[in-house]
């Protein structure tokens, strides 16, 4: 099994596209309660760039990034725009 990342590891990390466009900062994660599977990242302070993307937005103006779009987690969380659906 691969390396595991905890919420503490992800919280506050900058989320960027693989092209280097900033999305925002990880505020929280959403999980499926029965399986524990990660569903999405909750992004606070979304950048204006997110308005061009097909992403769900909460009433609190937080952007929801689907987990399947995550490519890499390091100093940043890198996501693929092609996987936003």
N, CA, C and O atoms as CSV, one atom per row, in Angstrom:
chain,resi,resn,atom,element,x,y,z
A,1,UNK,N,N,0.842,-1.188,0.000
A,1,UNK,CA,C,0.000,0.000,0.000
A,1,UNK,C,C,0.882,1.245,0.000
A,1,UNK,O,O,1.975,1.249,0.568
A,2,UNK,N,N,0.391,2.297,-0.645
A,2,UNK,CA,C,1.162,3.528,-0.774
A,2,UNK,C,C,1.240,4.309,0.520
A,2,UNK,O,O,0.658,3.939,1.540
A,3,UNK,N,N,1.968,5.388,0.444
A,3,UNK,CA,C,2.124,6.274,1.588
A,3,UNK,C,C,0.776,6.895,1.940
A,3,UNK,O,O,0.002,7.264,1.057
A,4,UNK,N,N,0.505,7.005,3.229
A,4,UNK,CA,C,-0.779,7.579,3.665
A,4,UNK,C,C,-0.587,9.025,4.069
A,4,UNK,O,O,0.434,9.398,4.647
A,5,UNK,N,N,-1.590,9.833,3.752
A,5,UNK,CA,C,-1.601,11.238,4.159
A,5,UNK,C,C,-2.787,11.438,5.079
A,5,UNK,O,O,-3.880,10.941,4.809
A,6,UNK,N,N,-2.578,12.159,6.157
A,6,UNK,CA,C,-3.660,12.433,7.085
A,6,UNK,C,C,-4.210,13.827,6.822
A,6,UNK,O,O,-3.608,14.613,6.090
A,7,UNK,N,N,-5.352,14.128,7.419
A,7,UNK,CA,C,-5.921,15.465,7.289
A,7,UNK,C,C,-4.910,16.503,7.757
A,7,UNK,O,O,-4.793,17.572,7.160
A,8,UNK,N,N,-4.189,16.195,8.809
A,8,UNK,CA,C,-3.195,17.140,9.326
A,8,UNK,C,C,-2.142,17.429,8.251
A,8,UNK,O,O,-1.664,18.557,8.138
A,9,UNK,N,N,-1.779,16.403,7.457
A,9,UNK,CA,C,-0.800,16.594,6.385
A,9,UNK,C,C,-1.355,17.485,5.273
A,9,UNK,O,O,-0.623,18.278,4.681
A,10,UNK,N,N,-2.653,17.351,4.995
A,10,UNK,CA,C,-3.267,18.060,3.878
A,10,UNK,C,C,-3.797,19.442,4.254
A,10,UNK,O,O,-3.807,20.352,3.425
A,11,UNK,N,N,-4.235,19.598,5.497
A,11,UNK,CA,C,-4.860,20.846,5.939
A,11,UNK,C,C,-3.915,22.028,5.714
A,11,UNK,O,O,-2.764,22.010,6.151
A,12,UNK,N,N,-4.414,23.044,5.034
A,12,UNK,CA,C,-3.617,24.243,4.796
A,12,UNK,C,C,-2.728,24.184,3.572
A,12,UNK,O,O,-2.075,25.173,3.241
A,13,UNK,N,N,-2.686,23.033,2.884
A,13,UNK,CA,C,-1.846,22.941,1.680
A,13,UNK,C,C,-2.507,23.653,0.516
A,13,UNK,O,O,-3.729,23.640,0.372
A,14,UNK,N,N,-1.695,24.262,-0.297
A,14,UNK,CA,C,-2.163,24.925,-1.509
A,14,UNK,C,C,-2.516,23.854,-2.542
A,14,UNK,O,O,-1.771,22.894,-2.738
A,15,UNK,N,N,-3.655,24.034,-3.194
A,15,UNK,CA,C,-4.082,23.128,-4.257
A,15,UNK,C,C,-3.850,23.834,-5.584
A,15,UNK,O,O,-4.308,24.958,-5.792
A,16,UNK,N,N,-3.125,23.155,-6.489
A,16,UNK,CA,C,-2.832,23.710,-7.807
A,16,UNK,C,C,-3.157,22.684,-8.881
A,16,UNK,O,O,-3.154,21.480,-8.627
A,17,UNK,N,N,-3.438,23.180,-10.094
A,17,UNK,CA,C,-3.640,22.267,-11.215
A,17,UNK,C,C,-2.276,21.808,-11.709
A,17,UNK,O,O,-1.254,22.397,-11.357
A,18,UNK,N,N,-2.259,20.760,-12.521
A,18,UNK,CA,C,-0.968,20.296,-13.038
A,18,UNK,C,C,-0.322,21.331,-13.948
A,18,UNK,O,O,0.875,21.263,-14.226
A,19,UNK,N,N,-1.133,22.304,-14.417
A,19,UNK,CA,C,-0.598,23.410,-15.219
A,19,UNK,C,C,-0.078,24.545,-14.338
A,19,UNK,O,O,0.455,25.532,-14.846
A,20,UNK,N,N,-0.233,24.407,-13.019
A,20,UNK,CA,C,0.301,25.401,-12.093
A,20,UNK,C,C,-0.682,26.492,-11.684
A,20,UNK,O,O,-0.293,27.447,-11.010
A,21,UNK,N,N,-1.957,26.368,-12.082
A,21,UNK,CA,C,-2.962,27.361,-11.685
A,21,UNK,C,C,-3.403,27.096,-10.253
A,21,UNK,O,O,-3.689,25.957,-9.887
A,22,UNK,N,N,-3.456,28.139,-9.453
A,22,UNK,CA,C,-3.854,27.993,-8.047
A,22,UNK,C,C,-5.368,27.827,-7.943
A,22,UNK,O,O,-6.128,28.522,-8.618
A,23,UNK,N,N,-5.795,26.893,-7.086
A,23,UNK,CA,C,-7.218,26.651,-6.831
A,23,UNK,C,C,-7.620,27.252,-5.482
A,23,UNK,O,O,-8.651,27.917,-5.381
A,24,UNK,N,N,-6.813,27.022,-4.454
A,24,UNK,CA,C,-7.103,27.497,-3.107
A,24,UNK,C,C,-6.364,26.644,-2.096
A,24,UNK,O,O,-5.371,25.994,-2.424
A,25,UNK,N,N,-6.855,26.649,-0.861
A,25,UNK,CA,C,-6.186,25.964,0.249
A,25,UNK,C,C,-7.119,24.908,0.839
A,25,UNK,O,O,-8.315,25.153,0.999
A,26,UNK,N,N,-6.573,23.736,1.162
A,26,UNK,CA,C,-7.373,22.657,1.747
A,26,UNK,C,C,-7.852,23.071,3.130
A,26,UNK,O,O,-7.053,23.390,4.010
A,27,UNK,N,N,-9.187,23.061,3.310
A,27,UNK,CA,C,-9.788,23.349,4.614
A,27,UNK,C,C,-10.191,22.055,5.302
A,27,UNK,O,O,-10.032,21.905,6.513
A,28,UNK,N,N,-10.721,21.114,4.506
A,28,UNK,CA,C,-11.269,19.890,5.084
A,28,UNK,C,C,-11.348,18.821,4.008
A,28,UNK,O,O,-11.078,19.078,2.835
A,29,UNK,N,N,-11.720,17.622,4.425
A,29,UNK,CA,C,-11.930,16.495,3.519
A,29,UNK,C,C,-13.321,15.942,3.775
A,29,UNK,O,O,-13.825,16.014,4.896
A,30,UNK,N,N,-13.947,15.387,2.734
A,30,UNK,CA,C,-15.244,14.732,2.891
A,30,UNK,C,C,-15.048,13.248,2.601
A,30,UNK,O,O,-14.457,12.877,1.587
A,31,UNK,N,N,-15.551,12.403,3.503
A,31,UNK,CA,C,-15.419,10.951,3.369
A,31,UNK,C,C,-16.782,10.292,3.275
A,31,UNK,O,O,-17.770,10.829,3.778
A,32,UNK,N,N,-16.843,9.134,2.636
A,32,UNK,CA,C,-18.023,8.268,2.642
A,32,UNK,C,C,-18.002,7.587,4.005
A,32,UNK,O,O,-17.020,6.928,4.348
A,33,UNK,N,N,-19.068,7.736,4.783
A,33,UNK,CA,C,-19.052,7.274,6.174
A,33,UNK,C,C,-18.923,5.762,6.324
A,33,UNK,O,O,-18.284,5.299,7.269
A,34,UNK,N,N,-19.506,4.989,5.431
A,34,UNK,CA,C,-19.437,3.527,5.583
A,34,UNK,C,C,-18.080,2.963,5.194
A,34,UNK,O,O,-17.509,2.159,5.931
A,35,UNK,N,N,-17.555,3.376,4.043
A,35,UNK,CA,C,-16.301,2.797,3.547
A,35,UNK,C,C,-15.066,3.565,3.994
A,35,UNK,O,O,-13.959,3.026,3.982
A,36,UNK,N,N,-15.251,4.835,4.392
A,36,UNK,CA,C,-14.106,5.662,4.742
A,36,UNK,C,C,-13.388,6.215,3.521
A,36,UNK,O,O,-12.328,6.830,3.644
A,37,UNK,N,N,-13.965,5.995,2.338
A,37,UNK,CA,C,-13.345,6.449,1.100
A,37,UNK,C,C,-13.421,7.974,0.992
A,37,UNK,O,O,-14.451,8.583,1.278
A,38,UNK,N,N,-12.308,8.571,0.573
A,38,UNK,CA,C,-12.253,10.012,0.371
A,38,UNK,C,C,-13.144,10.393,-0.805
A,38,UNK,O,O,-13.047,9.793,-1.875
A,39,UNK,N,N,-14.008,11.383,-0.614
A,39,UNK,CA,C,-14.899,11.837,-1.673
A,39,UNK,C,C,-14.367,13.109,-2.315
A,39,UNK,O,O,-14.267,13.196,-3.539
A,40,UNK,N,N,-14.026,14.095,-1.494
A,40,UNK,CA,C,-13.578,15.371,-2.057
A,40,UNK,C,C,-12.787,16.180,-1.054
A,40,UNK,O,O,-12.829,15.936,0.152
A,41,UNK,N,N,-12.061,17.154,-1.589
A,41,UNK,CA,C,-11.367,18.145,-0.777
A,41,UNK,C,C,-12.260,19.372,-0.697
A,41,UNK,O,O,-12.880,19.762,-1.687
A,42,UNK,N,N,-12.325,19.977,0.474
A,42,UNK,CA,C,-13.054,21.231,0.662
A,42,UNK,C,C,-12.003,22.337,0.647
A,42,UNK,O,O,-11.084,22.347,1.466
A,43,UNK,N,N,-12.151,23.271,-0.301
A,43,UNK,CA,C,-11.154,24.311,-0.517
A,43,UNK,C,C,-11.670,25.657,-0.030
A,43,UNK,O,O,-12.727,26.122,-0.456
A,44,UNK,N,N,-10.905,26.277,0.871
A,44,UNK,CA,C,-11.269,27.626,1.334
A,44,UNK,C,C,-10.492,28.644,0.507
A,44,UNK,O,O,-9.492,28.309,-0.127
A,45,UNK,N,N,-10.953,29.865,0.521
A,45,UNK,CA,C,-10.312,30.961,-0.204
A,45,UNK,C,C,-10.028,30.604,-1.667
A,45,UNK,O,O,-8.899,30.759,-2.132
A,46,UNK,N,N,-11.053,30.124,-2.402
A,46,UNK,CA,C,-10.804,29.756,-3.803
A,46,UNK,C,C,-10.374,30.968,-4.621
A,46,UNK,O,O,-10.838,32.085,-4.394
A,47,UNK,N,N,-9.485,30.728,-5.569
A,47,UNK,CA,C,-8.995,31.806,-6.425
A,47,UNK,C,C,-10.039,32.126,-7.499
A,47,UNK,O,O,-10.922,31.309,-7.761
A,48,UNK,N,N,-9.948,33.291,-8.115
A,48,UNK,CA,C,-10.884,33.629,-9.198
A,48,UNK,C,C,-10.846,32.599,-10.326
A,48,UNK,O,O,-11.836,32.431,-11.039
A,49,UNK,N,N,-9.722,31.910,-10.496
A,49,UNK,CA,C,-9.598,30.901,-11.560
A,49,UNK,C,C,-10.654,29.802,-11.426
A,49,UNK,O,O,-11.079,29.231,-12.431
A,50,UNK,N,N,-11.080,29.502,-10.202
A,50,UNK,CA,C,-12.040,28.411,-9.995
A,50,UNK,C,C,-13.395,28.699,-10.628
A,50,UNK,O,O,-14.169,27.774,-10.873
A,51,UNK,N,N,-13.693,29.969,-10.897
A,51,UNK,CA,C,-14.973,30.305,-11.530
A,51,UNK,C,C,-15.079,29.714,-12.933
A,51,UNK,O,O,-16.182,29.490,-13.432
A,52,UNK,N,N,-13.928,29.458,-13.575
A,52,UNK,CA,C,-13.894,28.889,-14.924
A,52,UNK,C,C,-14.005,27.363,-14.911
A,52,UNK,O,O,-14.102,26.737,-15.967
A,53,UNK,N,N,-13.991,26.773,-13.726
A,53,UNK,CA,C,-13.948,25.312,-13.617
A,53,UNK,C,C,-15.323,24.761,-13.274
A,53,UNK,O,O,-16.164,25.454,-12.701
A,54,UNK,N,N,-15.531,23.519,-13.632
A,54,UNK,CA,C,-16.808,22.852,-13.373
A,54,UNK,C,C,-16.758,22.207,-11.984
A,54,UNK,O,O,-16.765,20.983,-11.858
A,55,UNK,N,N,-16.705,23.055,-10.936
A,55,UNK,CA,C,-16.609,22.548,-9.563
A,55,UNK,C,C,-17.821,22.980,-8.759
A,55,UNK,O,O,-18.361,24.070,-8.948
A,56,UNK,N,N,-18.237,22.098,-7.856
A,56,UNK,CA,C,-19.344,22.411,-6.960
A,56,UNK,C,C,-18.871,23.446,-5.943
A,56,UNK,O,O,-17.725,23.409,-5.494
A,57,UNK,N,N,-19.768,24.374,-5.583
A,57,UNK,CA,C,-19.454,25.412,-4.601
A,57,UNK,C,C,-20.493,25.334,-3.485
A,57,UNK,O,O,-21.691,25.229,-3.750
A,58,UNK,N,N,-20.028,25.387,-2.236
A,58,UNK,CA,C,-20.931,25.324,-1.084
A,58,UNK,C,C,-21.554,26.689,-0.830
A,58,UNK,O,O,-21.153,27.685,-1.432
A,59,UNK,N,N,-22.537,26.731,0.067
A,59,UNK,CA,C,-23.156,27.993,0.464
A,59,UNK,C,C,-22.151,28.939,1.109
A,59,UNK,O,O,-22.326,30.157,1.080
A,60,UNK,N,N,-21.090,28.364,1.695
A,60,UNK,CA,C,-20.040,29.171,2.330
A,60,UNK,C,C,-18.986,29.615,1.325
A,60,UNK,O,O,-17.948,30.152,1.712
A,61,UNK,N,N,-19.245,29.395,0.027
A,61,UNK,CA,C,-18.329,29.772,-1.064
A,61,UNK,C,C,-17.037,28.960,-1.052
A,61,UNK,O,O,-16.010,29.411,-1.560
A,62,UNK,N,N,-17.091,27.761,-0.472
A,62,UNK,CA,C,-15.946,26.858,-0.533
A,62,UNK,C,C,-16.121,25.990,-1.777
A,62,UNK,O,O,-17.240,25.640,-2.150
A,63,UNK,N,N,-15.017,25.653,-2.403
A,63,UNK,CA,C,-15.036,24.856,-3.625
A,63,UNK,C,C,-14.769,23.402,-3.261
A,63,UNK,O,O,-13.929,23.113,-2.409
A,64,UNK,N,N,-15.495,22.476,-3.917
A,64,UNK,CA,C,-15.325,21.042,-3.669
A,64,UNK,C,C,-14.581,20.419,-4.847
A,64,UNK,O,O,-15.045,20.469,-5.985
A,65,UNK,N,N,-13.427,19.833,-4.559
A,65,UNK,CA,C,-12.588,19.208,-5.580
A,65,UNK,C,C,-12.697,17.693,-5.431
A,65,UNK,O,O,-12.386,17.161,-4.365
A,66,UNK,N,N,-13.133,16.984,-6.481
A,66,UNK,CA,C,-13.289,15.530,-6.375
A,66,UNK,C,C,-11.954,14.823,-6.135
A,66,UNK,O,O,-10.924,15.207,-6.688
A,67,UNK,N,N,-11.995,13.781,-5.301
A,67,UNK,CA,C,-10.763,13.074,-4.929
A,67,UNK,C,C,-10.071,12.453,-6.135
A,67,UNK,O,O,-8.843,12.361,-6.159
A,68,UNK,N,N,-10.837,12.024,-7.139
A,68,UNK,CA,C,-10.221,11.343,-8.280
A,68,UNK,C,C,-9.386,12.288,-9.146
A,68,UNK,O,O,-8.687,11.839,-10.053
A,69,UNK,N,N,-9.456,13.592,-8.871
A,69,UNK,CA,C,-8.645,14.544,-9.643
A,69,UNK,C,C,-7.261,14.749,-9.031
A,69,UNK,O,O,-6.414,15.409,-9.632
A,70,UNK,N,N,-7.020,14.188,-7.836
A,70,UNK,CA,C,-5.720,14.373,-7.164
A,70,UNK,C,C,-4.658,13.541,-7.887
A,70,UNK,O,O,-4.799,12.328,-8.043
A,71,UNK,N,N,-3.602,14.213,-8.318
A,71,UNK,CA,C,-2.497,13.543,-9.005
A,71,UNK,C,C,-1.355,13.261,-8.035
A,71,UNK,O,O,-0.781,12.172,-8.033
A,72,UNK,N,N,-1.033,14.255,-7.214
A,72,UNK,CA,C,0.117,14.127,-6.315
A,72,UNK,C,C,-0.085,14.984,-5.077
A,72,UNK,O,O,-0.767,16.009,-5.102
A,73,UNK,N,N,0.534,14.529,-3.990
A,73,UNK,CA,C,0.507,15.291,-2.743
A,73,UNK,C,C,1.949,15.417,-2.272
A,73,UNK,O,O,2.620,14.424,-1.990
A,74,UNK,N,N,2.406,16.656,-2.195
A,74,UNK,CA,C,3.757,16.940,-1.734
A,74,UNK,C,C,3.702,18.257,-0.994
A,74,UNK,O,O,2.950,18.411,-0.032
A,75,UNK,N,N,4.514,19.221,-1.455
A,75,UNK,CA,C,4.431,20.563,-0.881
A,75,UNK,C,C,3.086,21.194,-1.223
A,75,UNK,O,O,2.574,22.040,-0.490
A,76,UNK,N,N,2.519,20.760,-2.364
A,76,UNK,CA,C,1.201,21.199,-2.817
A,76,UNK,C,C,0.358,19.965,-3.075
A,76,UNK,O,O,0.882,18.854,-3.157
A,77,UNK,N,N,-0.954,20.158,-3.202
A,77,UNK,CA,C,-1.824,19.102,-3.703
A,77,UNK,C,C,-2.038,19.429,-5.185
A,77,UNK,O,O,-2.573,20.484,-5.525
A,78,UNK,N,N,-1.619,18.517,-6.056
A,78,UNK,CA,C,-1.724,18.742,-7.500
A,78,UNK,C,C,-2.935,17.979,-8.017
A,78,UNK,O,O,-3.098,16.790,-7.741
A,79,UNK,N,N,-3.791,18.682,-8.775
A,79,UNK,CA,C,-5.009,18.078,-9.315
A,79,UNK,C,C,-5.052,18.251,-10.831
A,79,UNK,O,O,-4.406,19.134,-11.395
A,80,UNK,N,N,-5.833,17.380,-11.474
A,80,UNK,CA,C,-6.003,17.421,-12.910
A,80,UNK,C,C,-7.374,17.996,-13.247
A,80,UNK,O,O,-8.400,17.452,-12.836
A,81,UNK,N,N,-7.388,19.097,-13.995
A,81,UNK,CA,C,-8.659,19.727,-14.380
A,81,UNK,C,C,-9.517,18.794,-15.224
A,81,UNK,O,O,-10.745,18.879,-15.178
A,82,UNK,N,N,-8.895,17.910,-15.991
A,82,UNK,CA,C,-9.647,17.003,-16.847
A,82,UNK,C,C,-10.552,16.070,-16.028
A,82,UNK,O,O,-11.541,15.547,-16.541
A,83,UNK,N,N,-10.204,15.870,-14.754
A,83,UNK,CA,C,-10.983,14.957,-13.902
A,83,UNK,C,C,-12.059,15.660,-13.090
A,83,UNK,O,O,-12.705,15.036,-12.248
A,84,UNK,N,N,-12.261,16.961,-13.333
A,84,UNK,CA,C,-13.368,17.657,-12.664
A,84,UNK,C,C,-14.636,17.346,-13.445
A,84,UNK,O,O,-14.753,17.704,-14.617
A,85,UNK,N,N,-15.576,16.684,-12.800
A,85,UNK,CA,C,-16.836,16.377,-13.515
A,85,UNK,C,C,-17.970,16.255,-12.534
A,85,UNK,O,O,-19.106,16.001,-12.932
